[in-house]
Amino acid sequence: MDLLKNEIKFLSGVGPKKASLLQNELKVYTFEDLLYYFPFRYTDRTKFYSVNQIREDLPYTQLKGKISSLVTAGEGRKQRLHAEFYDSTGSIELVWFKGVKWVKQNIKPNTQYVLFGKASLYNSKFTITHPEFEEFSKYESKIKSSLQAEYHTSEMLKKGYVNSKAILTFQRNIFKALGTKIQESLPNYLIDKFKLISLHEALINIHFPKNTDLLFQSQRRLKFEELFYNQLTLLKQKKLRVNNTKGFVFTKVGDYFNNFYKNNLKFELTNAQKRVLKEIRRDFGSGKQCNRLLQGDVGSGKTIVALMAMLIALDNGFQACIMAPTAILATQHFDTISELLEGLNININILTGSSKTKQRRQIHEELENGELNILVGTHSLIEDKVKFKNLGLAIIDEQHRFGVAQRAKMWAKNTNPPHIVVMTATPIPRTLSMTVYGDLDVSVIDELPPGRKPVKTYHYFDTQRLKVFGFIKKQIQEGRQIYIVYPLIKESETMDYKDLEDGYESITRAFPAPKYAVSVVHGQMKNDEKQKAMQLFIKCQTQIMVATTVIEVGVNVPNATVMIIESVERFGLSQLHQLRGRVGRGADQSHCVLMSGYKLSKEAKKRISTMVGTNDGFRIAEVDMQIRGPGDIAGTQQSGVPFEFKLASLTKDTNILQIARQTATEIIENDANLEKQENKILLIHLKKINKHKNRWGIIS
């Protein structure tokens, strides 16, 4: 039997109570789970100080000597224990406020101890509060290293006597219990090729590093393994989907596409748009299902590419749909596409949560009999009642806002799955696209339409508000329109909604009617109220729109040239970039003004300086990942993706990731099912690590 599969309660020193804590707090259920619970830092335990060498500026002090003069003071919860620690050069005071009884029972007189802790100067005498202590004879006999591992714990764990030192003891007990070497998880040819140490050596030295070089080698080995198996999983899933999922073959580029291109397209496509369209057309003609991620910065022209792809589906006798996360964005798509298709005799409709029963009935009927060519909508498109006659292409916009289960419903709308193009205006750092979206083909529109001027971005403090108001008035005099956005992280957070109300009052005082007209859009309004307010602004009947982040995506008003973002410190970089993308959509120079108070965190200053310094969405995405970490950017809805790395960092380990991806790619190309003898170990380990994960990779 594999000892690593033993329940953690059977490990020496753990038992049922501590096992329950480890399970609840750290998700550690077996010996193996604990072995893969890695330290977050290491403390150098090579140096011993003598008492007369102690300084207050030392981060810690390690001493060797004896403990004497134990004195208890205080009563009940206020009880504390004082002791004297001494060596040949002097003495210091030790103090315990917790575990007094246990400390008194375990300290032996005239015994040599190793003491570890932070020294503080009090009344001209050094004191160490709650020091770690251990008999020197036991210290010498243990598996130990010059660098002592430290582990994250929690208050609940500490209350149950499971601190970092206890976890280190448990790790030591695992290696004592094992006795034999830990079975290898990589084939010898990869270990030799990349000069990796064995898994057994790596796991020992990640917990008990003999020196810094072995620690580095251990981390490198374990990071490579994590990233390699992540890539192998994604690429194997992709290969499985490509080989096993037949796609509709679109061979024709016919009247719908050609008439639109000749008569309705009023501008020249950028080279980037043409390149991406070719990539999609290649998928359509391959006989395999298209499963493509289309990235493009705000204003890069993704919608035109999506529309032209849908027209190819229509030319081949199929229907198409586009799904958006909000009614505002869906309506914007419907209006834009309807205008672009004017005169082409294409039946297009929109379905949202607020669609009337009569309209729904008509849509359902026309979808099933094939009269409806293109359907635009929100989550309503994935309702069971919505049935297509022959859905050939599904476009999913701002796809990170949809869970994989929702995308699966769209995938299952036909007996044969439709082609899928998922779009995002949130640039994804390359390392993230290789992991979270590693099983998709990726297209990037990295070029803005000609004539677009980069938005100029400025940072002003609240005390400079009158200057900003003067700038707004000047822009309005020139016939321009203004967005003023207040933070609303989630629509349920009414505290931020009050900020918008206060802001609206101050704006209407500074810009009074009838000279100025101000409209409001926020998340607590009904959809039809939002639409009315939006239409007033689109038709230039209001000059200022006071809004929350409901206008983050999908709102396209070329005449709006100024974006004011209030309390900028409360927004993430990605959100700021999206909001800025609402302006700069016409030929006129646009401006983005970031307003904040003077109290700014280090991260907030970094976000603001990045926004002021660049318009490059991919550069912004990289900085965003450095600040927030990859997990937050990927979002909580990307469930089922093998993405939770225990050791590897997507911001620091890009080189290892690139090597891991290249290696996994070569293996899958030469042995897709991992049937060759040298790859048997990969198949065994792949099944093991993906045993409990949903297989969403076949969807997208």
N, C-alpha and C positions, 0 to 999 in steps of 0.2 A: 504493500500500500504506500502511496505517495504521502510522506509525512507532512509536506507543505499544505495538503488539503485538510489537515486536522483542524477542528474548531479551536478558536483562540482560547477558549476557557480551559483547554487541556495543557496549555503552555505553562511551564513552571513559573510561579510567581503571579499568575493572572487570576484564575478562578472565576466563578460565575458572576460575581458583582462587578469586577473590573472588566470582564468580557462584555457585559451588558453596556457599560460606559463606552468601551472601545467601538462597539457596534453602532450605538446611537450617535456618538459624537464624531467618529472618524470613518464610519462604514468599514471597519476592520472586522471580518468574520473568521478568517483562517490565518494560519501561520504565514501563508504566502501573502495575504493582504497586508500584514504588518511588515513583512520583509520589503514590500514595495511602498511602504509609507516612508518617504525619504526625508532626511534632515533639511532644514531651510538655511542653516549656517553652521559654521564650525568655530570652536574656540581653541586657540593654541594652548595646550597644556604641557608644553615642554619646559617652561621656565618656572622654577621655584624662587620665591622671594624670601628673604629673612625679614623679621619684624621691623628692623631698623631701616629697611629699604622701602617701606610702604609709603606711597604718595597718594594724595586725594585725587589726582588727575588720572590715575590708572583705571582702565575700564573694569578690571577685575584683579584679584590678588590670589595667588596660590601659595600656601605656606605648608611647612612640615614642622610639627611640634607636638606639645601635649596640652590637654585641657584640664583645668582644675577650678576649684572654688565655685561650685555651682550654688547659686543663691536664688530662691524664688521670692518674688515681690508681687503685691497686689492680690486681689481675690476674684474668683469667678472668671468672667470673660476678660477682665482686665489683668488677669494674672500673666506674669512674664518671668522668663528665666534669664539670669545673668551668669556668665562664666568668664574665666580668664584663660586666654590661650598664650602660651609662651614658648620661646626657643632660646638659644644661647645669647641672642642679641637684645631681647626685651620681651614685652607682653602687650597684648591688646585685649579689649573687651568684646565678648560675643553676646548677642541678645536674641531671644526667641519670644515671639508673641503668640505663636500657634504651635500646636503639637508639643507643648511643654512636658507633659507626662511621658510621651514617647522618647523625647530627647534625654530626659533624666534617666530613664530605664536603660538607654543604649550607650551612654557615655561611660567608658571604663577609666578608672584612675591609672596613672603611670603607664599609659598606652600611647604609642606614637600614632598621630593622625595626619592625614592630608586634608587641609582645609581650603575651601574655595569660595570666594564671594567678593562683593564690592565694599571697599573700606571708606568710611565717612569720618570726618574730623568733628568731634563733639567735646567741648570744654577742654581743648588742647590734647585730647586723647583719641586715638583711632578706635573705631567700633565697626564690627561687621554684623549686620542684622540678617538672621536666617541663613547662615552659611551652610554650604554643603560640607559634610565631613564623612570621612571613611578611614577605617583602620589601615595604616600603611602596609601591613602584611597582606591584607586582602587586595589593596590597590595594586601591589606588585604582582599578584597571582592572576589578575584578570586579563582577558583579551582587551587590550587598550591601544590607543594610538596617540600620537602627539597632537592631533587635531580632534577635539571631542565634538561629536555631533550634537546639535540642538534641534528639537522637534517642536512644531506648533502644537499647542494643547488648548484646552478651554477651561473656563471656570469650573464647569461640572467635573471635568477630568481631575483638575487639581483638588477639588473637594473630596474626590474619591481616591486621593493619593496616587494619581497617575499623572505625574509631571514629566518634563523632558528627560530627567535622569531615570525615571522608572521605565520609560519607553526604551531608552538605551539599554537598560538591564534586560528588558524583554527581548530585544534584538540579540543580545549576547546569548541569552538562553536558547534562542532558535538555533543558532550555529552550534551550540553545545549538543542540542537534541539531534541535529541532522547527522552529524558524524561523517557522512559521505558528501561527495561533491554534488552541487546543484546541477541538474541536467541542462545541457546546452540548448539554446533556442534559436541559434543561427547556424547555417551550414559552414563547414570549415573553409570553403572557398571564399566566403565573404569575410570571415575573420582574418584570413591570410591577406586578402586583397587590401583591406583597410587597416591592417595591423591593429586589430582590436584585442583587448584582453578577454579572457573567458568570462562567461556570465557569473560563475562562482566567485572569481577574483573581484569582479566589478561590484557584486552585492556586498562582499565582505568590506571592501575598501570604501564603499559609499557610506557605510555606517561606522567603520573603524579604519579610517585611512592611515596607513603607515607613514605617509609623507604627502606633500602637495602634488608631486608628480603622479603618484598612484591615484590620488583623488581625482585629478584632471582626467586621467585615462578611464577611470570608472564612470565619470559623468559623460564623457564622450561616447563610451560604449553604450550606456543605457539610453542616452538621448538619440543616438543613431537607431537603436532598436525600436524605440517608441515611434519615431518619425517614419522609419522604413515600413513598419507594419501598418501604420496609418495609410501610407501611400499604396502599399500592396493591396489592402482592403478596397480602397476606392477604385484603383485601376482594374482590379479583378472584377468588381461589380460592373464597372463601365464596359469591360470586354464582354461580360455575360449578357448585359443589356443589348449591346450592339449586335452580338451574334444571335441572340435568341428572340429579339423583338423586331418583327417585320414592320417597316414603315410604309405608308402610302407613297407611291412613286408619282411625283408631279413632273411630267415630261414637257408639258406645254407652257409657253409664255404667250398668252393669247390676247384677246381683245380688251379685257378688263385692264390688264397691266399696261398694254401698249397705248390704249386711249388715254389712260391716266398720265402716262409718261409724256405723251405728245401734247395733250390739250390742257391738263389740269395742274401739272407740276410747274409752278411759276418761277422756279429758281434751279440752278445747277446743283446737283448733288456733290458733296465733298468727296474727295478721294477715299476718305475713311468710310463714308456711307456706302460707296460703290464696292469697296473691298468686303465689307461685312455682308452686303446683299449677295455677293458672289459665294461667300462661305455658306450662307443659308441655302442658296439655290443648289449648291453642291450636295448638301445634306438631303434636300428634297428629292434629288435624282438618284440617290445611292441605294434605295431599297431598304435602308435602315431608318429607324426612328430618329428624327432630329431631336436632340436634347441639348440646347445651347443656351449659355448665359451671355446676354448682350449687355455689356457695360458701356456707359457713355456719360460724360460729365453733363451737368445741367445745361440745357440749351444746345446739346450737340446734334440733335435731330434723330433720336431713336424712334420717335413715333412714326416718322415718314418711312423709315426702314421697315418697321413692324407692319404698316399699312401695305407697303408694296409686297411684302411676304404674304399677307392675307389675300391680296389680289391674285397672286400665283395660285393659291389654294382654290379660289373661285374659278379661275381659268381651267382648272382640272376637275371641275364639277363638285367641289367640296365646300362646306361652310367653314367659317372662321369665327373666333371670339377673342375678346380681350378683357381680362379681369383685372380690376384695380382695387386697392384696399379701402378707398373711401368714395362716398357718393360724389363729392366735389371733384375728385380726380376722374371718376368714371364719366361724369357729365362733361368735364373738360375734353376728355378723349372723344366722346360722342359728338360734341359740337365741332371740334377740330376736324375729325374724320368726315362728318357730314358735309362740312364746307368744302373740304378737299375733293370729295366725290361728287360734287354738284354736277348734274347733267349726265351722269354715267349709268343711270337706271340700275342702281344697286340698292337692294332693300336692307337698310340698317336700322337697328332699334336699340333701346337701352333698357336694362332691367336692374333696379335697385330695391332696397328694402321699402322705399316709399312708393313704388310703382302701384297704380290702382289695379283692382281686381280685373276690370274689363281689359286693360292693357296687357296684364299678365296672361289672360286667357288667349288673347290674340297672338302674343309672342309664342306661347307654348304650341299653339296650333300651327303657326307658320314655320316654327323650328322643325316640327315633326314631319310636315309635308315638304320641307325643303325650300319654301318660298322665301324665308328669311336668310339672307346671305351672311351678314355680319351682326353679331350680338355683342354689345358692350355692357359691362355690368360690374357689380361688386361680388361679395360672397354669395349673393343670390344665384349666381350662375351655377353653383355646385349643389343646389337643392336637388333632391331626388326627382321632383316634378319636372325639372328642366331636362328635356330629352331632345337631342339633335337627330336629324335624319342621317347626316354623314359629316361629322365634325372632322376636319382635316388638319386644322392648325389652331392651337390655343396659345395666346400671348398672355403672360402673367407679368403685370407691371409692379414695380417696387416689391419684388418677390419676397424680400426678407420679412415682410409684414404678414406673410401667410405661413401657417404651419405646414409641415410635410404631409400631414394627414389630409389637410384641405387640398393640397396639390394632387394628392393621390385620387381624390374624388373626381377632379377634372380629368385626370389621366384615364379614369375608368368610364368616361362618358360614351365611349365606343367599344364595340367588340375588339377591334384593333385600336391600339392607342393612337391618338392624334400626334402630330409633330408638336413639340413644346419649345417655345422660346421664352425664357424668363429674362426680364429686363430690370436693371437697377440704375438709378442716377446717383447712387452712393458708391463712388469708386472703392474698389476692394483692393487692399494691399496684396501684392503678388504672393506673399507667403500664406495669406489667408485664403486666397483663391485656390491655392494648391492643396489646402487641407479641407476646409469646409465645403468648397465647391470643386474638389479635385476630380470628381467623376464626370464633370460636364465639359463640353467643348466651350471654349471662351472666345468671344469676339469683342473687340474694343473699338469704339468710335472715339478716336483721340484727336479730333480736329473740330474746331468750331466753324459754323457757316461763315462765309466771307462777309465783311462789313460789321461784324460784331466787335464792339470795343470792350476790353477788359474792364470790369467794374472796379472803380477806385474805392478803397476801404479806409476808413478813419476811425480812431478811437477817441471819444470824448468822455470826460467825467460829468457827473450829474450837475456840478456847479457851472458847467458851460452850456446849460440847456438853452438859454436865451439866444446864444450864438447859433445853435442848431435850429431853433424856431425861425430865426432870420433867414437861414439857408433854405428851409422848407418854403417860406413865403416867396422867396425869389424863384424857386423852381415852379411853384404853382402859377406865378405871374407869367412864366414862360410856357404855360400850358401843360406842365407835367403833373403826374400823380404820385402819391406817397403811400407807402406801407409803414405802419408803426406797430411793431409786434411786441407783445408782452409774454413772459414765460408761462407756459402751461404744460407741465411735463406729462401728466395724465389727465384725461378729461374729468376724472372724479375728484381731482384736487381743487376744491372750491377756494382754498386760500389764494391761489394764484389768479383765480377768476376775479376776486376782489381787486387785485392789482390792476386788471384791465378796466374795471369799472372806474376806479380812481383816475386811471390814465385817460379814459374817455372824457371824464369831467374836465380835467385840466386842458385837454386838447381843444374841446369845444369852447372853453373860456379864451384860450389863446387864438383860436381860429373861429370866431363867431359867425353864425348865420346872419343875414342871407349871403354875405360875401363868400363864405366857405361852406362846403357841405361835407359832412363826415359820416361814414358808414361803419358798422361793427359786424365782425364775424367771430364767433367763438364756439367751442365744442358743445355747449349746453343748449344751443339753439336747435330748433327742428330743421330738418333738411331743406324744406321749402323756404323757410326764413333765411337760411344761409344762402340759398340760390338767389333769392330776391336781392339780398345785400350785395352778393357778388356781381349780379347783373348791373346794378346801379353803378358799381365801380368800373366794370368792363365797358359800359356805355358812356363813361366819363361824366355821369350825372353826380358823382361825388369825387372830390379831389383827394381825400384822405381816407384810408381804410385802417381802422384800429382793429387789430386781430390777435389771435393766439396762433399757435403753430398749426392750426388746421389749414393754413395756406402754405405749409411747408413744401408740399408737392402739388403739381398739377395746375396751378393757377398761372395763366399766361396772359398778361396785359402789357403789350409792348410799350404803351405810353407811360407806364409806371417806371420811373427812373431813380427813385430814392427808397431805400430800405433802412428804416430806423429800428434797431433791435435794443429794447430796454432790458436792464438787468442782465447784460450779456454774460456775466460770470455764471449764470445759472443754466447756460446752454452748453451742450457738447459740441465739439468741432464739426462733426458730420452734420448736425442739425443747423449750425450756423452757415455752413457751406450751402446746404439746401435752401435756406431762407434767402441768402444772398442771390441764389440762382433765380429768384422770382423777378429780379430786375436785370437789366442788361440784355433784354430780349428783343430790343429794337436797334435802330441805327444810332440813336442819341447816346451821349455819354451818361452812364449811370453811376450811382454812388451808394455805398453801404456805410451807415454810421453805427458804430458799436458804443452803447452808453453803459457806464458802470459807476459804482461808488469807488471810493479810494481804497477800501479794504479788499484786496485781491489775493487769493492764494497763489502759490507758485504755479500750480496747474492752470489757473485762470489766466495768469499773465502769459503763459506759454501759448494758450489757445488764442488769445487776443493778438499776440505778436505774429503768430502763424497766419491768421486771417488777414492782418494788415500787410503782411509780407508776400503773400502768394495767392493766385487764383487757381493754381493747379490742384485739381481735386485729388489726384493720386498722391501728391506730396502731402496734402492735408490728411488723407487717409492713413499714411504712414505715421505721421505725428500723432494722430488720434489713437492709433494702436499702441504707440509707445506710452501714451498717457494712461489710457483706459485698460489696455490689455486686450488680447484677441477675443476672449470669451464674451465680453460686453458688446463688441462690435458685431460678432456673429449673431448675437441675439438669443433669447431664451427659447425661441420657437424652432431652432434648428435641431430638434430632437432626433435621436437615432444616428447622428453623425459621429463617427469615432473620433472625438475631438478633444477629450479631456486628458491633456498631457500632465503627467505627474512631475516630470523633470524638465522636458524640453520647453524652450521659450521661442515663440514665433518672432519675437522682436530681436532676440540675440543669437539664435541658432539658424539663421537663414542659410548659411553655407552647408551645414549638416543636412538641412531639409532638401536643398537642391541635389546633393549627392544621393540622399535616400530616394528621392523621386526618380532620378535618372536610373538608379540601380533597379528599382521596382519596375520601371518602364521596360528595361531590357529583359528582365526575367519574364514578365507577362507576355511580351512580344515573342519570346522564344519557347515559352512553356506556359500557356494561358491557364491550364488546369493544374499546374504544379505536379505533373505526373512523373517527371524525371527523378531518378534515384537521389540525385544531389539536392533536389528541392522537396523531398518528402517531409523533412523537418519543418519546412515553411508551411506546408499544408496543415500539419498537425498543430502547429502553434497558432496559425490563423484561425482555425476552428475553435481553439481554446479561448483566444482573446475576444472573439466575436460571438461567443455562445449565447450571450444574453442581450445582444443588440438587435433592434428591429432592422429589417433589411430594406431601408428606404432608398438605397442607392439605385434601385431599378426604376425609381420614379424620377427623381432629380434632386 
